[in-house]
Amino acid sequence: MERRKKGAFKVRAFLESVGSSRKVAEFRRRQAIFSQGDAADSVIYLQKGSVKLSVVNESGREAVVAMFGPGDFFGEGGMAGQTIRMGTATAISPTTVLMIEKDEMMRVLHAQHELSDRFIAHMLARNIRVEADLVDQLFNSTDKRLARTLLLLARYGKEGQSERVLQNVSQETLAEMIGTTRARVNMFMNKFRKLGFIEYNGEIKVNDSLLSVVLHD
């Protein structure tokens, strides 16, 4: 029994260590982790920092489609048949990631149920988030979309993962995420600050009371 326990697969140790098919990489703020059009040959686990995923269309317009924080996986499209990256992943603060080669990730997922359970749970949560984002974009007002985005970036409701102070998240990025202009974001940020929902002075502190904007009809 003791020998079996010592040989047990440890998800956390795997995601925090290097190996022949996985490496740790560090990125500066605004540095690209991968770019749209690159080969989709790895899955990335975010150990520290924050990352935005953006897409640029043919006319050069950029849209932020996702934000990632510690504990998130991204870049998994290659496992679903994508040969190139469909977007650009950029560090928005000093960031450390574990880059896992696609074949290695596939092997470990098949062999280790603990990791596959965690990965599947993450993908399901991401799918629910995408559906909620679509509903939010279609039916909610700009101030509700902004409030919800700030709460999500603060990881509101995630036990042990709350990040109430947001650093290096610009109004331009927020505007790209919710589909509006920077001027509109600035207007609602000032409104939220006056109402005490946020504290905003270079960095953004998100207070629990901001939830009332999302819940208000």
MDAnalysis code that builds the backbone (N, CA, C; Angstrom):
import MDAnalysis as mda
import numpy as np

u = mda.Universe.empty(651, n_residues=217, atom_resindex=np.repeat(np.arange(217), 3), trajectory=True)
u.add_TopologyAttr("name", ["N", "CA", "C"] * 217)
u.add_TopologyAttr("resid", np.arange(1, 218))
u.add_TopologyAttr("resname", ["MET", "GLU", "ARG", "ARG", "LYS", "LYS", "GLY", "ALA", "PHE", "LYS", "VAL", "ARG", "ALA", "PHE", "LEU", "GLU", "SER", "VAL", "GLY", "SER", "SER", "ARG", "LYS", "VAL", "ALA", "GLU", "PHE", "ARG", "ARG", "ARG", "GLN", "ALA", "ILE", "PHE", "SER", "GLN", "GLY", "ASP", "ALA", "ALA", "ASP", "SER", "VAL", "ILE", "TYR", "LEU", "GLN", "LYS", "GLY", "SER", "VAL", "LYS", "LEU", "SER", "VAL", "VAL", "ASN", "GLU", "SER", "GLY", "ARG", "GLU", "ALA", "VAL", "VAL", "ALA", "MET", "PHE", "GLY", "PRO", "GLY", "ASP", "PHE", "PHE", "GLY", "GLU", "GLY", "GLY", "MET", "ALA", "GLY", "GLN", "THR", "ILE", "ARG", "MET", "GLY", "THR", "ALA", "THR", "ALA", "ILE", "SER", "PRO", "THR", "THR", "VAL", "LEU", "MET", "ILE", "GLU", "LYS", "ASP", "GLU", "MET", "MET", "ARG", "VAL", "LEU", "HIS", "ALA", "GLN", "HIS", "GLU", "LEU", "SER", "ASP", "ARG", "PHE", "ILE", "ALA", "HIS", "MET", "LEU", "ALA", "ARG", "ASN", "ILE", "ARG", "VAL", "GLU", "ALA", "ASP", "LEU", "VAL", "ASP", "GLN", "LEU", "PHE", "ASN", "SER", "THR", "ASP", "LYS", "ARG", "LEU", "ALA", "ARG", "THR", "LEU", "LEU", "LEU", "LEU", "ALA", "ARG", "TYR", "GLY", "LYS", "GLU", "GLY", "GLN", "SER", "GLU", "ARG", "VAL", "LEU", "GLN", "ASN", "VAL", "SER", "GLN", "GLU", "THR", "LEU", "ALA", "GLU", "MET", "ILE", "GLY", "THR", "THR", "ARG", "ALA", "ARG", "VAL", "ASN", "MET", "PHE", "MET", "ASN", "LYS", "PHE", "ARG", "LYS", "LEU", "GLY", "PHE", "ILE", "GLU", "TYR", "ASN", "GLY", "GLU", "ILE", "LYS", "VAL", "ASN", "ASP", "SER", "LEU", "LEU", "SER", "VAL", "VAL", "LEU", "HIS", "ASP"])
u.atoms.positions = np.array([
    [0.832, -1.204, 0.000],
    [0.000, 0.000, 0.000],
    [0.862, 1.248, 0.000],
    [1.948, 1.234, 0.780],
    [2.808, 2.414, 0.855],
    [3.489, 2.663, -0.485],
    [3.909, 1.576, -1.170],
    [4.559, 1.713, -2.457],
    [3.600, 2.295, -3.484],
    [2.328, 1.862, -3.460],
    [1.336, 2.361, -4.392],
    [1.063, 3.836, -4.141],
    [1.025, 4.226, -2.883],
    [0.754, 5.619, -2.542],
    [1.860, 6.524, -3.056],
    [3.132, 6.072, -2.933],
    [4.252, 6.874, -3.395],
    [4.231, 7.038, -4.901],
    [3.711, 6.025, -5.613],
    [3.694, 6.081, -7.068],
    [2.468, 6.750, -7.631],
    [1.574, 7.244, -6.790],
    [0.335, 7.856, -7.265],
    [0.634, 9.124, -8.050],
    [-0.159, 9.332, -9.103],
    [-0.001, 10.517, -9.931],
    [-0.513, 11.732, -9.167],
    [0.273, 12.796, -9.169],
    [-0.091, 14.028, -8.476],
    [-0.273, 15.126, -9.509],
    [-1.533, 15.575, -9.672],
    [-1.863, 16.558, -10.695],
    [-1.080, 17.846, -10.479],
    [-1.068, 18.322, -9.231],
    [-0.399, 19.589, -8.963],
    [1.083, 19.518, -9.282],
    [1.717, 18.411, -8.906],
    [3.146, 18.257, -9.186],
    [3.405, 18.239, -10.690],
    [2.538, 17.580, -11.438],
    [2.692, 17.523, -12.892],
    [2.594, 18.919, -13.510],
    [1.625, 19.712, -13.017],
    [1.382, 21.034, -13.592],
    [2.374, 22.083, -13.108],
    [3.228, 21.720, -12.159],
    [4.224, 22.675, -11.649],
    [5.651, 22.242, -11.944],
    [5.807, 21.180, -12.750],
    [7.150, 20.666, -13.020],
    [7.413, 20.616, -14.520],
    [8.676, 20.458, -14.873],
    [9.061, 20.362, -16.279],
    [9.377, 18.912, -16.610],
    [9.439, 18.625, -17.891],
    [9.754, 17.284, -18.351],
    [10.202, 17.354, -19.790],
    [10.388, 16.181, -20.416],
    [10.888, 16.149, -21.791],
    [9.909, 16.778, -22.775],
    [8.626, 16.761, -22.446],
    [7.616, 17.292, -23.365],
    [6.821, 18.436, -22.761],
    [7.346, 19.034, -21.719],
    [6.691, 20.199, -21.127],
    [7.745, 21.116, -20.516],
    [7.522, 22.406, -20.666],
    [8.501, 23.376, -20.184],
    [7.796, 24.585, -19.605],
    [8.454, 25.220, -18.652],
    [7.950, 26.450, -18.052],
    [8.522, 27.627, -18.823],
    [7.668, 28.597, -19.101],
    [8.106, 29.797, -19.802],
    [7.548, 31.023, -19.096],
    [8.314, 32.092, -19.109],
    [7.893, 33.341, -18.483],
    [7.748, 34.424, -19.537],
    [6.745, 35.278, -19.345],
    [6.448, 36.321, -20.318],
    [6.254, 37.657, -19.619],
    [6.733, 38.703, -20.267],
    [6.533, 40.053, -19.768],
    [5.139, 40.550, -20.125],
    [4.718, 41.615, -19.466],
    [3.453, 42.259, -19.813],
    [3.461, 42.661, -21.287],
    [2.370, 42.352, -21.975],
    [2.145, 42.653, -23.391],
    [2.947, 41.764, -24.329],
    [3.609, 40.757, -23.803],
    [4.346, 39.827, -24.662],
    [3.418, 38.702, -25.111],
    [3.497, 38.341, -26.394],
    [2.655, 37.284, -26.943],
    [3.171, 35.912, -26.528],
    [2.253, 35.089, -26.048],
    [2.575, 33.696, -25.707],
    [2.488, 32.844, -26.966],
    [1.464, 33.081, -27.756],
    [1.395, 32.577, -29.132],
    [0.565, 33.561, -29.941],
    [0.711, 33.502, -31.259],
    [0.034, 34.444, -32.139],
    [-0.923, 33.732, -33.079],
    [-1.929, 34.453, -33.509],
    [-2.892, 33.938, -34.464],
    [-2.144, 33.449, -35.712],
    [-2.403, 32.186, -36.098],
    [-1.721, 31.608, -37.250],
    [-0.561, 30.697, -36.902],
    [-0.082, 30.738, -35.633],
    [0.985, 29.828, -35.211],
    [0.487, 28.381, -35.206],
    [1.404, 27.447, -35.217],
    [1.037, 26.032, -35.128],
    [0.405, 25.738, -33.769],
    [-0.709, 25.007, -33.783],
    [-1.416, 24.652, -32.541],
    [-0.864, 23.325, -32.042],
    [0.323, 23.370, -31.456],
    [1.042, 22.141, -31.116],
    [1.222, 21.928, -29.620],
    [0.559, 22.748, -28.789],
    [0.712, 22.577, -27.344],
    [-0.530, 23.065, -26.610],
    [-0.668, 22.571, -25.385],
    [-1.687, 23.046, -24.459],
    [-0.955, 23.810, -23.363],
    [-1.546, 24.885, -22.893],
    [-0.846, 25.742, -21.951],
    [-1.617, 25.825, -20.641],
    [-0.890, 25.680, -19.541],
    [-1.458, 25.804, -18.201],
    [-0.882, 27.062, -17.573],
    [-1.749, 27.931, -17.099],
    [-1.324, 29.215, -16.542],
    [-1.018, 29.059, -15.056],
    [0.260, 29.149, -14.709],
    [0.690, 29.004, -13.320],
    [0.547, 30.306, -12.544],
    [0.930, 31.425, -13.168],
    [0.923, 32.720, -12.490],
    [0.719, 33.821, -13.513],
    [-0.084, 34.835, -13.135],
    [-0.281, 35.974, -14.013],
    [-1.662, 35.989, -14.636],
    [-1.796, 36.690, -15.735],
    [-3.080, 36.784, -16.434],
    [-2.833, 36.962, -17.922],
    [-3.758, 36.431, -18.713],
    [-3.590, 36.366, -20.167],
    [-4.906, 36.722, -20.840],
    [-4.822, 37.467, -21.936],
    [-6.007, 37.707, -22.753],
    [-5.856, 36.971, -24.080],
    [-6.981, 36.458, -24.577],
    [-7.022, 35.808, -25.885],
    [-7.808, 36.710, -26.813],
    [-7.190, 37.154, -27.884],
    [-7.841, 38.074, -28.807],
    [-7.792, 37.534, -30.229],
    [-8.721, 38.012, -31.043],
    [-8.808, 37.616, -32.449],
    [-8.870, 38.877, -33.293],
    [-8.152, 38.884, -34.403],
    [-8.161, 40.012, -35.336],
    [-8.808, 39.556, -36.641],
    [-9.803, 40.343, -37.121],
    [-10.454, 39.963, -38.374],
    [-9.695, 40.526, -39.572],
    [-10.224, 40.304, -40.775],
    [-9.513, 40.688, -41.994],
    [-9.306, 42.190, -42.110],
    [-10.198, 42.970, -41.502],
    [-10.070, 44.427, -41.580],
    [-9.181, 44.991, -40.473],
    [-8.639, 44.103, -39.625],
    [-7.725, 44.541, -38.584],
    [-8.369, 44.866, -37.252],
    [-9.660, 44.625, -37.134],
    [-10.343, 44.898, -35.870],
    [-10.078, 43.765, -34.881],
    [-9.704, 44.148, -33.654],
    [-9.378, 43.162, -32.620],
    [-10.508, 43.042, -31.611],
    [-10.776, 41.815, -31.199],
    [-11.767, 41.565, -30.153],
    [-11.163, 40.625, -29.128],
    [-11.329, 40.946, -27.850],
    [-10.893, 40.060, -26.773],
    [-11.995, 39.040, -26.530],
    [-11.675, 37.759, -26.664],
    [-12.688, 36.718, -26.555],
    [-12.596, 35.936, -25.253],
    [-11.495, 36.061, -24.518],
    [-11.373, 35.337, -23.245],
    [-10.250, 35.945, -22.420],
    [-10.379, 35.783, -21.100],
    [-9.332, 36.167, -20.165],
    [-9.040, 34.965, -19.284],
    [-7.774, 34.724, -18.992],
    [-7.380, 33.567, -18.200],
    [-6.577, 33.984, -16.983],
    [-6.750, 33.217, -15.895],
    [-6.021, 33.453, -14.663],
    [-5.352, 32.182, -14.180],
    [-4.649, 32.240, -13.050],
    [-3.949, 31.063, -12.535],
    [-4.873, 29.850, -12.400],
    [-4.392, 28.705, -12.870],
    [-5.174, 27.479, -12.806],
    [-5.941, 27.177, -14.074],
    [-5.923, 28.085, -15.043],
    [-6.652, 27.880, -16.293],
    [-5.780, 27.196, -17.335],
    [-6.431, 26.387, -18.191],
    [-5.807, 25.850, -19.396],
    [-6.259, 26.690, -20.581],
    [-5.409, 26.818, -21.582],
    [-5.842, 27.426, -22.836],
    [-4.960, 26.917, -23.973],
    [-5.352, 27.231, -25.203],
    [-4.604, 26.750, -26.359],
    [-4.840, 25.295, -26.668],
    [-5.990, 24.756, -26.228],
    [-6.259, 23.332, -26.390],
    [-6.860, 22.986, -27.752],
    [-7.011, 23.981, -28.636],
    [-7.661, 23.727, -29.927],
    [-6.998, 22.651, -30.754],
    [-5.682, 22.512, -30.634],
    [-4.981, 21.489, -31.400],
    [-5.439, 20.084, -31.069],
    [-5.947, 19.894, -29.862],
    [-6.433, 18.574, -29.463],
    [-7.765, 18.251, -30.115],
    [-8.412, 19.285, -30.662],
    [-9.709, 19.090, -31.324],
    [-9.576, 19.176, -32.843],
    [-8.349, 19.129, -33.332],
    [-8.137, 19.090, -34.769],
    [-7.662, 20.381, -35.394],
    [-7.585, 21.471, -34.632],
    [-7.066, 22.715, -35.201],
    [-5.563, 22.572, -35.451],
    [-5.131, 23.027, -36.600],
    [-3.708, 22.948, -36.925],
    [-2.991, 24.263, -36.637],
    [-3.725, 25.373, -36.607],
    [-3.123, 26.669, -36.310],
    [-3.916, 27.360, -35.203],
    [-3.281, 28.309, -34.535],
    [-3.938, 29.074, -33.484],
    [-4.970, 30.005, -34.109],
    [-6.157, 30.025, -33.521],
    [-7.233, 30.862, -34.030],
    [-7.220, 32.261, -33.431],
    [-6.354, 32.489, -32.441],
    [-6.259, 33.797, -31.813],
    [-4.866, 34.017, -31.260],
    [-4.668, 35.173, -30.645],
    [-3.388, 35.540, -30.045],
    [-3.535, 35.611, -28.533],
    [-2.657, 34.933, -27.809],
    [-2.652, 34.958, -26.347],
    [-1.546, 35.899, -25.896],
    [-1.918, 36.914, -25.107],
    [-0.978, 37.945, -24.680],
    [-0.987, 38.082, -23.167],
    [0.177, 38.127, -22.571],
    [0.271, 38.347, -21.122],
    [-0.119, 39.795, -20.817],
    [-1.002, 39.974, -19.832],
    [-1.367, 41.339, -19.442],
    [-0.747, 41.704, -18.090],
    [0.030, 40.793, -17.553],
    [0.869, 41.051, -16.375],
    [2.008, 40.039, -16.455],
    [3.078, 40.192, -15.671],
    [4.130, 39.174, -15.696],
    [3.533, 37.787, -15.467],
    [3.818, 36.871, -16.364],
    [3.086, 35.600, -16.427],
    [4.027, 34.415, -16.564],
    [3.687, 33.335, -15.867],
    [4.424, 32.081, -15.972],
    [3.467, 30.986, -16.413],
    [3.855, 30.235, -17.437],
    [2.993, 29.172, -17.955],
    [3.780, 27.876, -18.079],
    [3.041, 26.763, -18.075],
    [3.602, 25.458, -18.409],
    [3.097, 25.104, -19.795],
    [4.018, 24.910, -20.737],
    [3.665, 24.570, -22.111],
    [3.830, 23.061, -22.283],
    [2.714, 22.389, -22.565],
    [2.696, 20.926, -22.659],
    [2.467, 20.531, -24.111],
    [3.380, 19.777, -24.680],
    [3.210, 19.346, -26.065],
    [1.910, 18.556, -26.212],
    [1.251, 18.746, -27.352],
    [-0.072, 18.151, -27.570],
    [-0.070, 16.640, -27.361],
    [0.894, 15.942, -27.911],
    [0.936, 14.478, -27.786],
    [1.114, 14.056, -26.333],
    [1.934, 14.813, -25.586],
    [2.134, 14.504, -24.172],
    [0.848, 14.712, -23.389],
    [0.133, 15.792, -23.708],
    [-1.130, 16.062, -23.017],
    [-2.140, 14.957, -23.305],
    [-2.231, 14.529, -24.542],
    [-3.141, 13.444, -24.908],
    [-2.777, 12.161, -24.166],
    [-1.495, 11.869, -24.082],
    [-1.044, 10.641, -23.405],
    [-1.418, 10.661, -21.929],
    [-1.119, 11.788, -21.268],
    [-1.374, 11.864, -19.831],
    [-2.871, 11.869, -19.540],
    [-3.658, 12.525, -20.368],
    [-5.105, 12.532, -20.156],
    [-5.689, 11.122, -20.243],
    [-5.169, 10.328, -21.171],
    [-5.639, 8.954, -21.294],
    [-5.174, 8.073, -20.136],
    [-4.004, 8.379, -19.597],
    [-3.410, 7.514, -18.578],
    [-3.778, 7.906, -17.155],
    [-4.062, 9.183, -16.919],
    [-4.244, 9.666, -15.551],
    [-5.623, 10.311, -15.385],
    [-6.501, 9.608, -14.690],
    [-7.883, 10.079, -14.539],
    [-7.970, 11.365, -13.730],
    [-7.048, 11.549, -12.781],
    [-7.118, 12.761, -11.968],
    [-6.954, 14.005, -12.834],
    [-6.002, 13.956, -13.763],
    [-5.782, 15.099, -14.642],
    [-6.915, 15.244, -15.654],
    [-7.377, 14.123, -16.209],
    [-8.453, 14.214, -17.191],
    [-9.731, 14.750, -16.556],
    [-10.012, 14.369, -15.303],
    [-11.189, 14.904, -14.614],
    [-11.075, 16.411, -14.448],
    [-9.891, 16.877, -14.066],
    [-9.696, 18.321, -13.877],
    [-9.804, 19.062, -15.203],
    [-9.214, 18.487, -16.242],
    [-9.236, 19.137, -17.552],
    [-10.656, 19.203, -18.114],
    [-11.403, 18.111, -17.986],
    [-12.788, 18.090, -18.471],
    [-13.647, 19.089, -17.708],
    [-13.463, 19.148, -16.388],
    [-14.220, 20.110, -15.582],
    [-13.926, 21.537, -16.034],
    [-12.660, 21.805, -16.356],
    [-12.284, 23.136, -16.831],
    [-12.940, 23.441, -18.162],
    [-12.942, 22.483, -19.087],
    [-13.538, 22.700, -20.402],
    [-15.053, 22.889, -20.313],
    [-15.702, 22.138, -19.426],
    [-17.147, 22.306, -19.241],
    [-17.467, 23.675, -18.675],
    [-16.661, 24.106, -17.701],
    [-16.869, 25.439, -17.125],
    [-16.647, 26.519, -18.178],
    [-15.657, 26.315, -19.047],
    [-15.396, 27.279, -20.121],
    [-16.584, 27.336, -21.081],
    [-17.154, 26.186, -21.414],
    [-18.295, 26.145, -22.330],
    [-19.492, 26.888, -21.740],
    [-19.727, 26.680, -20.445],
    [-20.824, 27.390, -19.776],
    [-20.562, 28.891, -19.807],
    [-19.313, 29.282, -19.604],
    [-18.937, 30.701, -19.633],
    [-19.187, 31.299, -21.012],
    [-18.822, 30.572, -22.070],
    [-19.028, 31.073, -23.439],
    [-20.504, 31.278, -23.724],
    [-21.339, 30.317, -23.302],
    [-22.776, 30.457, -23.509],
    [-23.325, 31.662, -22.741],
    [-22.855, 31.833, -21.503],
    [-23.299, 32.975, -20.700],
    [-22.844, 34.290, -21.321],
    [-21.617, 34.299, -21.887],
    [-21.115, 35.504, -22.560],
    [-21.995, 35.879, -23.742],
    [-22.441, 34.868, -24.494],
    [-23.290, 35.127, -25.656],
    [-24.627, 35.723, -25.226],
    [-25.237, 35.140, -24.199],
    [-26.500, 35.676, -23.681],
    [-26.301, 37.100, -23.176],
    [-25.196, 37.304, -22.477],
    [-24.877, 38.632, -21.948],
    [-24.772, 39.654, -23.075],
    [-24.077, 39.278, -24.157],
    [-23.865, 40.190, -25.280],
    [-25.173, 40.495, -26.003],
    [-26.060, 39.513, -26.084],
    [-27.301, 39.676, -26.842],
    [-28.383, 40.433, -26.076],
    [-28.439, 40.243, -24.762],
    [-29.612, 40.716, -24.035],
    [-29.342, 41.762, -22.956],
    [-28.114, 41.898, -22.504],
    [-27.858, 42.795, -21.378],
    [-27.335, 44.153, -21.822],
    [-27.598, 45.145, -21.006],
    [-27.142, 46.501, -21.273],
    [-25.637, 46.600, -21.055],
    [-25.055, 47.697, -21.533],
    [-23.605, 47.879, -21.446],
    [-23.116, 47.863, -20.005],
    [-23.847, 48.534, -19.097],
    [-23.381, 48.582, -17.709],
    [-23.415, 47.203, -17.058],
    [-24.420, 46.385, -17.405],
    [-24.470, 45.024, -16.865],
    [-23.326, 44.178, -17.418],
    [-23.050, 44.329, -18.711],
    [-21.960, 43.558, -19.317],
    [-20.629, 43.932, -18.690],
    [-20.433, 45.217, -18.439],
    [-19.191, 45.664, -17.816],
    [-19.070, 45.144, -16.387],
    [-20.155, 45.236, -15.623],
    [-20.140, 44.757, -14.241],
    [-19.846, 43.263, -14.191],
    [-20.494, 42.503, -15.064],
    [-20.273, 41.055, -15.084],
    [-18.829, 40.729, -15.455],
    [-18.264, 41.451, -16.409],
    [-16.884, 41.215, -16.827],
    [-15.913, 41.511, -15.698],
    [-16.130, 42.599, -14.980],
    [-15.254, 42.930, -13.850],
    [-15.323, 41.857, -12.768],
    [-16.527, 41.350, -12.495],
    [-16.677, 40.298, -11.494],
    [-15.983, 39.011, -11.939],
    [-16.086, 38.687, -13.231],
    [-15.426, 37.493, -13.738],
    [-13.898, 37.635, -13.670],
    [-13.405, 38.813, -14.018],
    [-11.966, 39.035, -13.944],
    [-11.466, 38.963, -12.507],
    [-12.321, 39.353, -11.566],
    [-11.979, 39.265, -10.144],
    [-12.194, 37.860, -9.600],
    [-12.648, 36.949, -10.492],
    [-12.904, 35.545, -10.138],
    [-13.877, 35.458, -8.965],
    [-14.893, 36.312, -9.026],
    [-15.890, 36.381, -7.961],
    [-16.592, 35.033, -7.814],
    [-16.714, 34.565, -6.583],
    [-17.418, 33.326, -6.301],
    [-16.565, 32.086, -6.372],
    [-15.291, 32.223, -6.796],
    [-14.403, 31.073, -6.842],
    [-13.648, 30.979, -5.539],
    [-13.924, 29.953, -4.794],
    [-13.332, 29.794, -3.461],
    [-11.814, 29.729, -3.549],
    [-11.171, 30.581, -2.758],
    [-9.721, 30.574, -2.688],
    [-9.035, 31.202, -3.882],
    [-9.817, 31.766, -4.838],
    [-9.203, 32.332, -6.027],
    [-9.601, 33.783, -6.245],
    [-10.165, 34.401, -5.247],
    [-10.613, 35.778, -5.400],
    [-9.433, 36.711, -5.647],
    [-9.572, 37.571, -6.659],
    [-8.555, 38.567, -6.965],
    [-9.269, 39.902, -7.089],
    [-9.628, 40.472, -5.975],
    [-10.471, 41.660, -6.008],
    [-9.767, 42.883, -6.582],
    [-8.442, 42.890, -6.605],
    [-7.705, 44.013, -7.186],
    [-7.192, 43.598, -8.564],
    [-7.650, 44.289, -9.592],
    [-7.269, 43.985, -10.959],
    [-6.206, 44.978, -11.409],
    [-5.083, 44.461, -11.819],
    [-3.992, 45.310, -12.291],
    [-3.792, 45.102, -13.786],
    [-3.405, 46.156, -14.455],
    [-3.047, 46.081, -15.871],
    [-4.202, 45.652, -16.770],
    [-5.432, 45.962, -16.360],
    [-6.591, 45.739, -17.225],
    [-7.062, 47.108, -17.688],
    [-6.819, 47.425, -18.935],
    [-7.105, 48.766, -19.440],
    [-8.567, 48.907, -19.843],
    [-9.000, 50.149, -19.957],
    [-10.362, 50.403, -20.435],
    [-10.520, 49.940, -21.879],
    [-9.458, 50.016, -22.661],
    [-9.530, 49.528, -24.036],
    [-9.812, 48.026, -24.074],
    [-9.141, 47.281, -23.182],
    [-9.374, 45.835, -23.119],
    [-10.797, 45.536, -22.684],
    [-11.285, 46.254, -21.686],
    [-12.664, 46.052, -21.236],
    [-13.650, 46.359, -22.356],
    [-13.393, 47.414, -23.114],
    [-14.270, 47.773, -24.226],
    [-14.295, 46.673, -25.277],
    [-13.127, 46.089, -25.577],
    [-13.053, 45.003, -26.547],
    [-13.797, 43.773, -26.058],
    [-13.761, 43.530, -24.757],
    [-14.406, 42.343, -24.197],
    [-15.917, 42.431, -24.238],
    [-16.480, 43.623, -24.048],
    [-17.940, 43.731, -23.954],
    [-18.571, 44.338, -25.195],
    [-17.759, 44.646, -26.195],
    [-18.304, 45.121, -27.454],
    [-18.840, 46.536, -27.414],
    [-18.051, 47.450, -26.883],
    [-18.473, 48.846, -26.837],
    [-17.256, 49.738, -27.012],
    [-17.418, 51.034, -26.772],
    [-16.311, 51.965, -26.937],
    [-15.634, 52.240, -25.601],
    [-14.397, 52.739, -25.669],
    [-13.688, 53.099, -24.453],
    [-14.413, 54.220, -23.715],
    [-15.012, 55.158, -24.464],
    [-15.725, 56.267, -23.830],
    [-16.885, 55.769, -22.973],
    [-17.610, 54.762, -23.477],
    [-18.729, 54.190, -22.713],
    [-18.215, 53.480, -21.460],
    [-17.116, 52.733, -21.610],
    [-16.532, 52.062, -20.453],
    [-16.118, 53.094, -19.406],
    [-15.477, 54.169, -19.840],
    [-15.034, 55.208, -18.915],
    [-16.216, 55.819, -18.163],
    [-17.312, 56.036, -18.881],
    [-18.500, 56.613, -18.257],
    [-19.043, 55.700, -17.149],
    [-19.152, 54.408, -17.433],
    [-19.709, 53.487, -16.445],
    [-18.722, 53.193, -15.318],
    [-17.427, 53.206, -15.607],
    [-16.432, 53.034, -14.544],
    [-16.539, 54.181, -13.536],
    [-16.710, 55.397, -14.037],
    [-16.881, 56.549, -13.142],
    [-18.169, 56.430, -12.339],
    [-19.225, 55.932, -12.992],
    [-20.500, 55.734, -12.300],
    [-20.351, 54.695, -11.187],
    [-19.710, 53.571, -11.498],
    [-19.512, 52.516, -10.497],
    [-18.677, 53.023, -9.327],
    [-17.672, 53.851, -9.634],
    [-16.816, 54.387, -8.572],
    [-17.607, 55.319, -7.652],
    [-18.432, 56.167, -8.235],
    [-19.227, 57.098, -7.428],
    [-20.217, 56.359, -6.524],
    [-20.725, 55.226, -7.009],
    [-21.679, 54.435, -6.228],
    [-20.986, 53.510, -5.227],
    [-19.666, 53.461, -5.253],
    [-18.926, 52.626, -4.302],
    [-18.814, 51.175, -4.709],
    [-19.170, 50.854, -5.972],
    [-19.086, 49.471, -6.435],
    [-17.646, 49.060, -6.733],
    [-16.836, 50.024, -7.130],
    [-15.425, 49.756, -7.391],
    [-14.594, 50.906, -6.817],
    [-13.311, 50.651, -6.656],
    [-12.340, 51.691, -6.342],
    [-11.350, 51.698, -7.493],
    [-11.202, 52.844, -8.113],
    [-10.490, 52.895, -9.379],
    [-9.470, 54.030, -9.371],
    [-8.202, 53.647, -9.289],
    [-7.125, 54.639, -9.306],
    [-5.881, 53.982, -9.896],
    [-5.907, 53.764, -11.199],
    [-4.834, 53.029, -11.859],
    [-5.097, 51.538, -11.851],
    [-5.348, 50.972, -10.680],
    [-5.790, 49.591, -10.566],
    [-7.249, 49.588, -10.137],
    [-7.913, 48.485, -10.329],
    [-9.342, 48.393, -10.064],
    [-9.587, 47.440, -8.910],
    [-10.239, 47.922, -7.864],
    [-10.660, 47.060, -6.772],
    [-12.154, 46.836, -6.914],
    [-12.555, 45.573, -7.012],
    [-13.958, 45.211, -7.220],
    [-14.594, 44.873, -5.880],
    [-15.648, 45.599, -5.525],
    [-16.366, 45.352, -4.283],
    [-17.569, 44.440, -4.534],
    [-17.975, 43.710, -3.487],
    [-19.096, 42.784, -3.615],
    [-20.365, 43.466, -4.090],
    [-20.534, 44.747, -3.753],
    [-21.760, 45.466, -4.112],
    [-21.948, 45.592, -5.612],
    [-20.884, 45.390, -6.398],
    [-21.025, 45.478, -7.855],
    [-21.989, 44.420, -8.378],
    [-22.139, 43.327, -7.646],
    [-23.053, 42.273, -8.061],
    [-24.479, 42.792, -8.213],
    [-24.829, 43.830, -7.492],
    [-26.192, 44.360, -7.560],
    [-26.529, 44.884, -8.957],
    [-25.510, 45.337, -9.704],
    [-25.740, 45.820, -11.066],
    [-26.165, 44.670, -11.967],
    [-25.530, 43.515, -11.773],
    [-25.842, 42.337, -12.602],
    [-27.220, 41.792, -12.262],
    [-27.582, 41.827, -10.977],
    [-28.841, 41.234, -10.534],
    [-30.034, 42.161, -10.739],
    [-29.771, 43.459, -10.911],
    [-30.860, 44.441, -11.032],
    [-31.522, 44.334, -12.395],
    [-32.864, 44.300, -12.406],
    [-33.620, 44.260, -13.675],
    [-33.939, 45.674, -14.143],
])
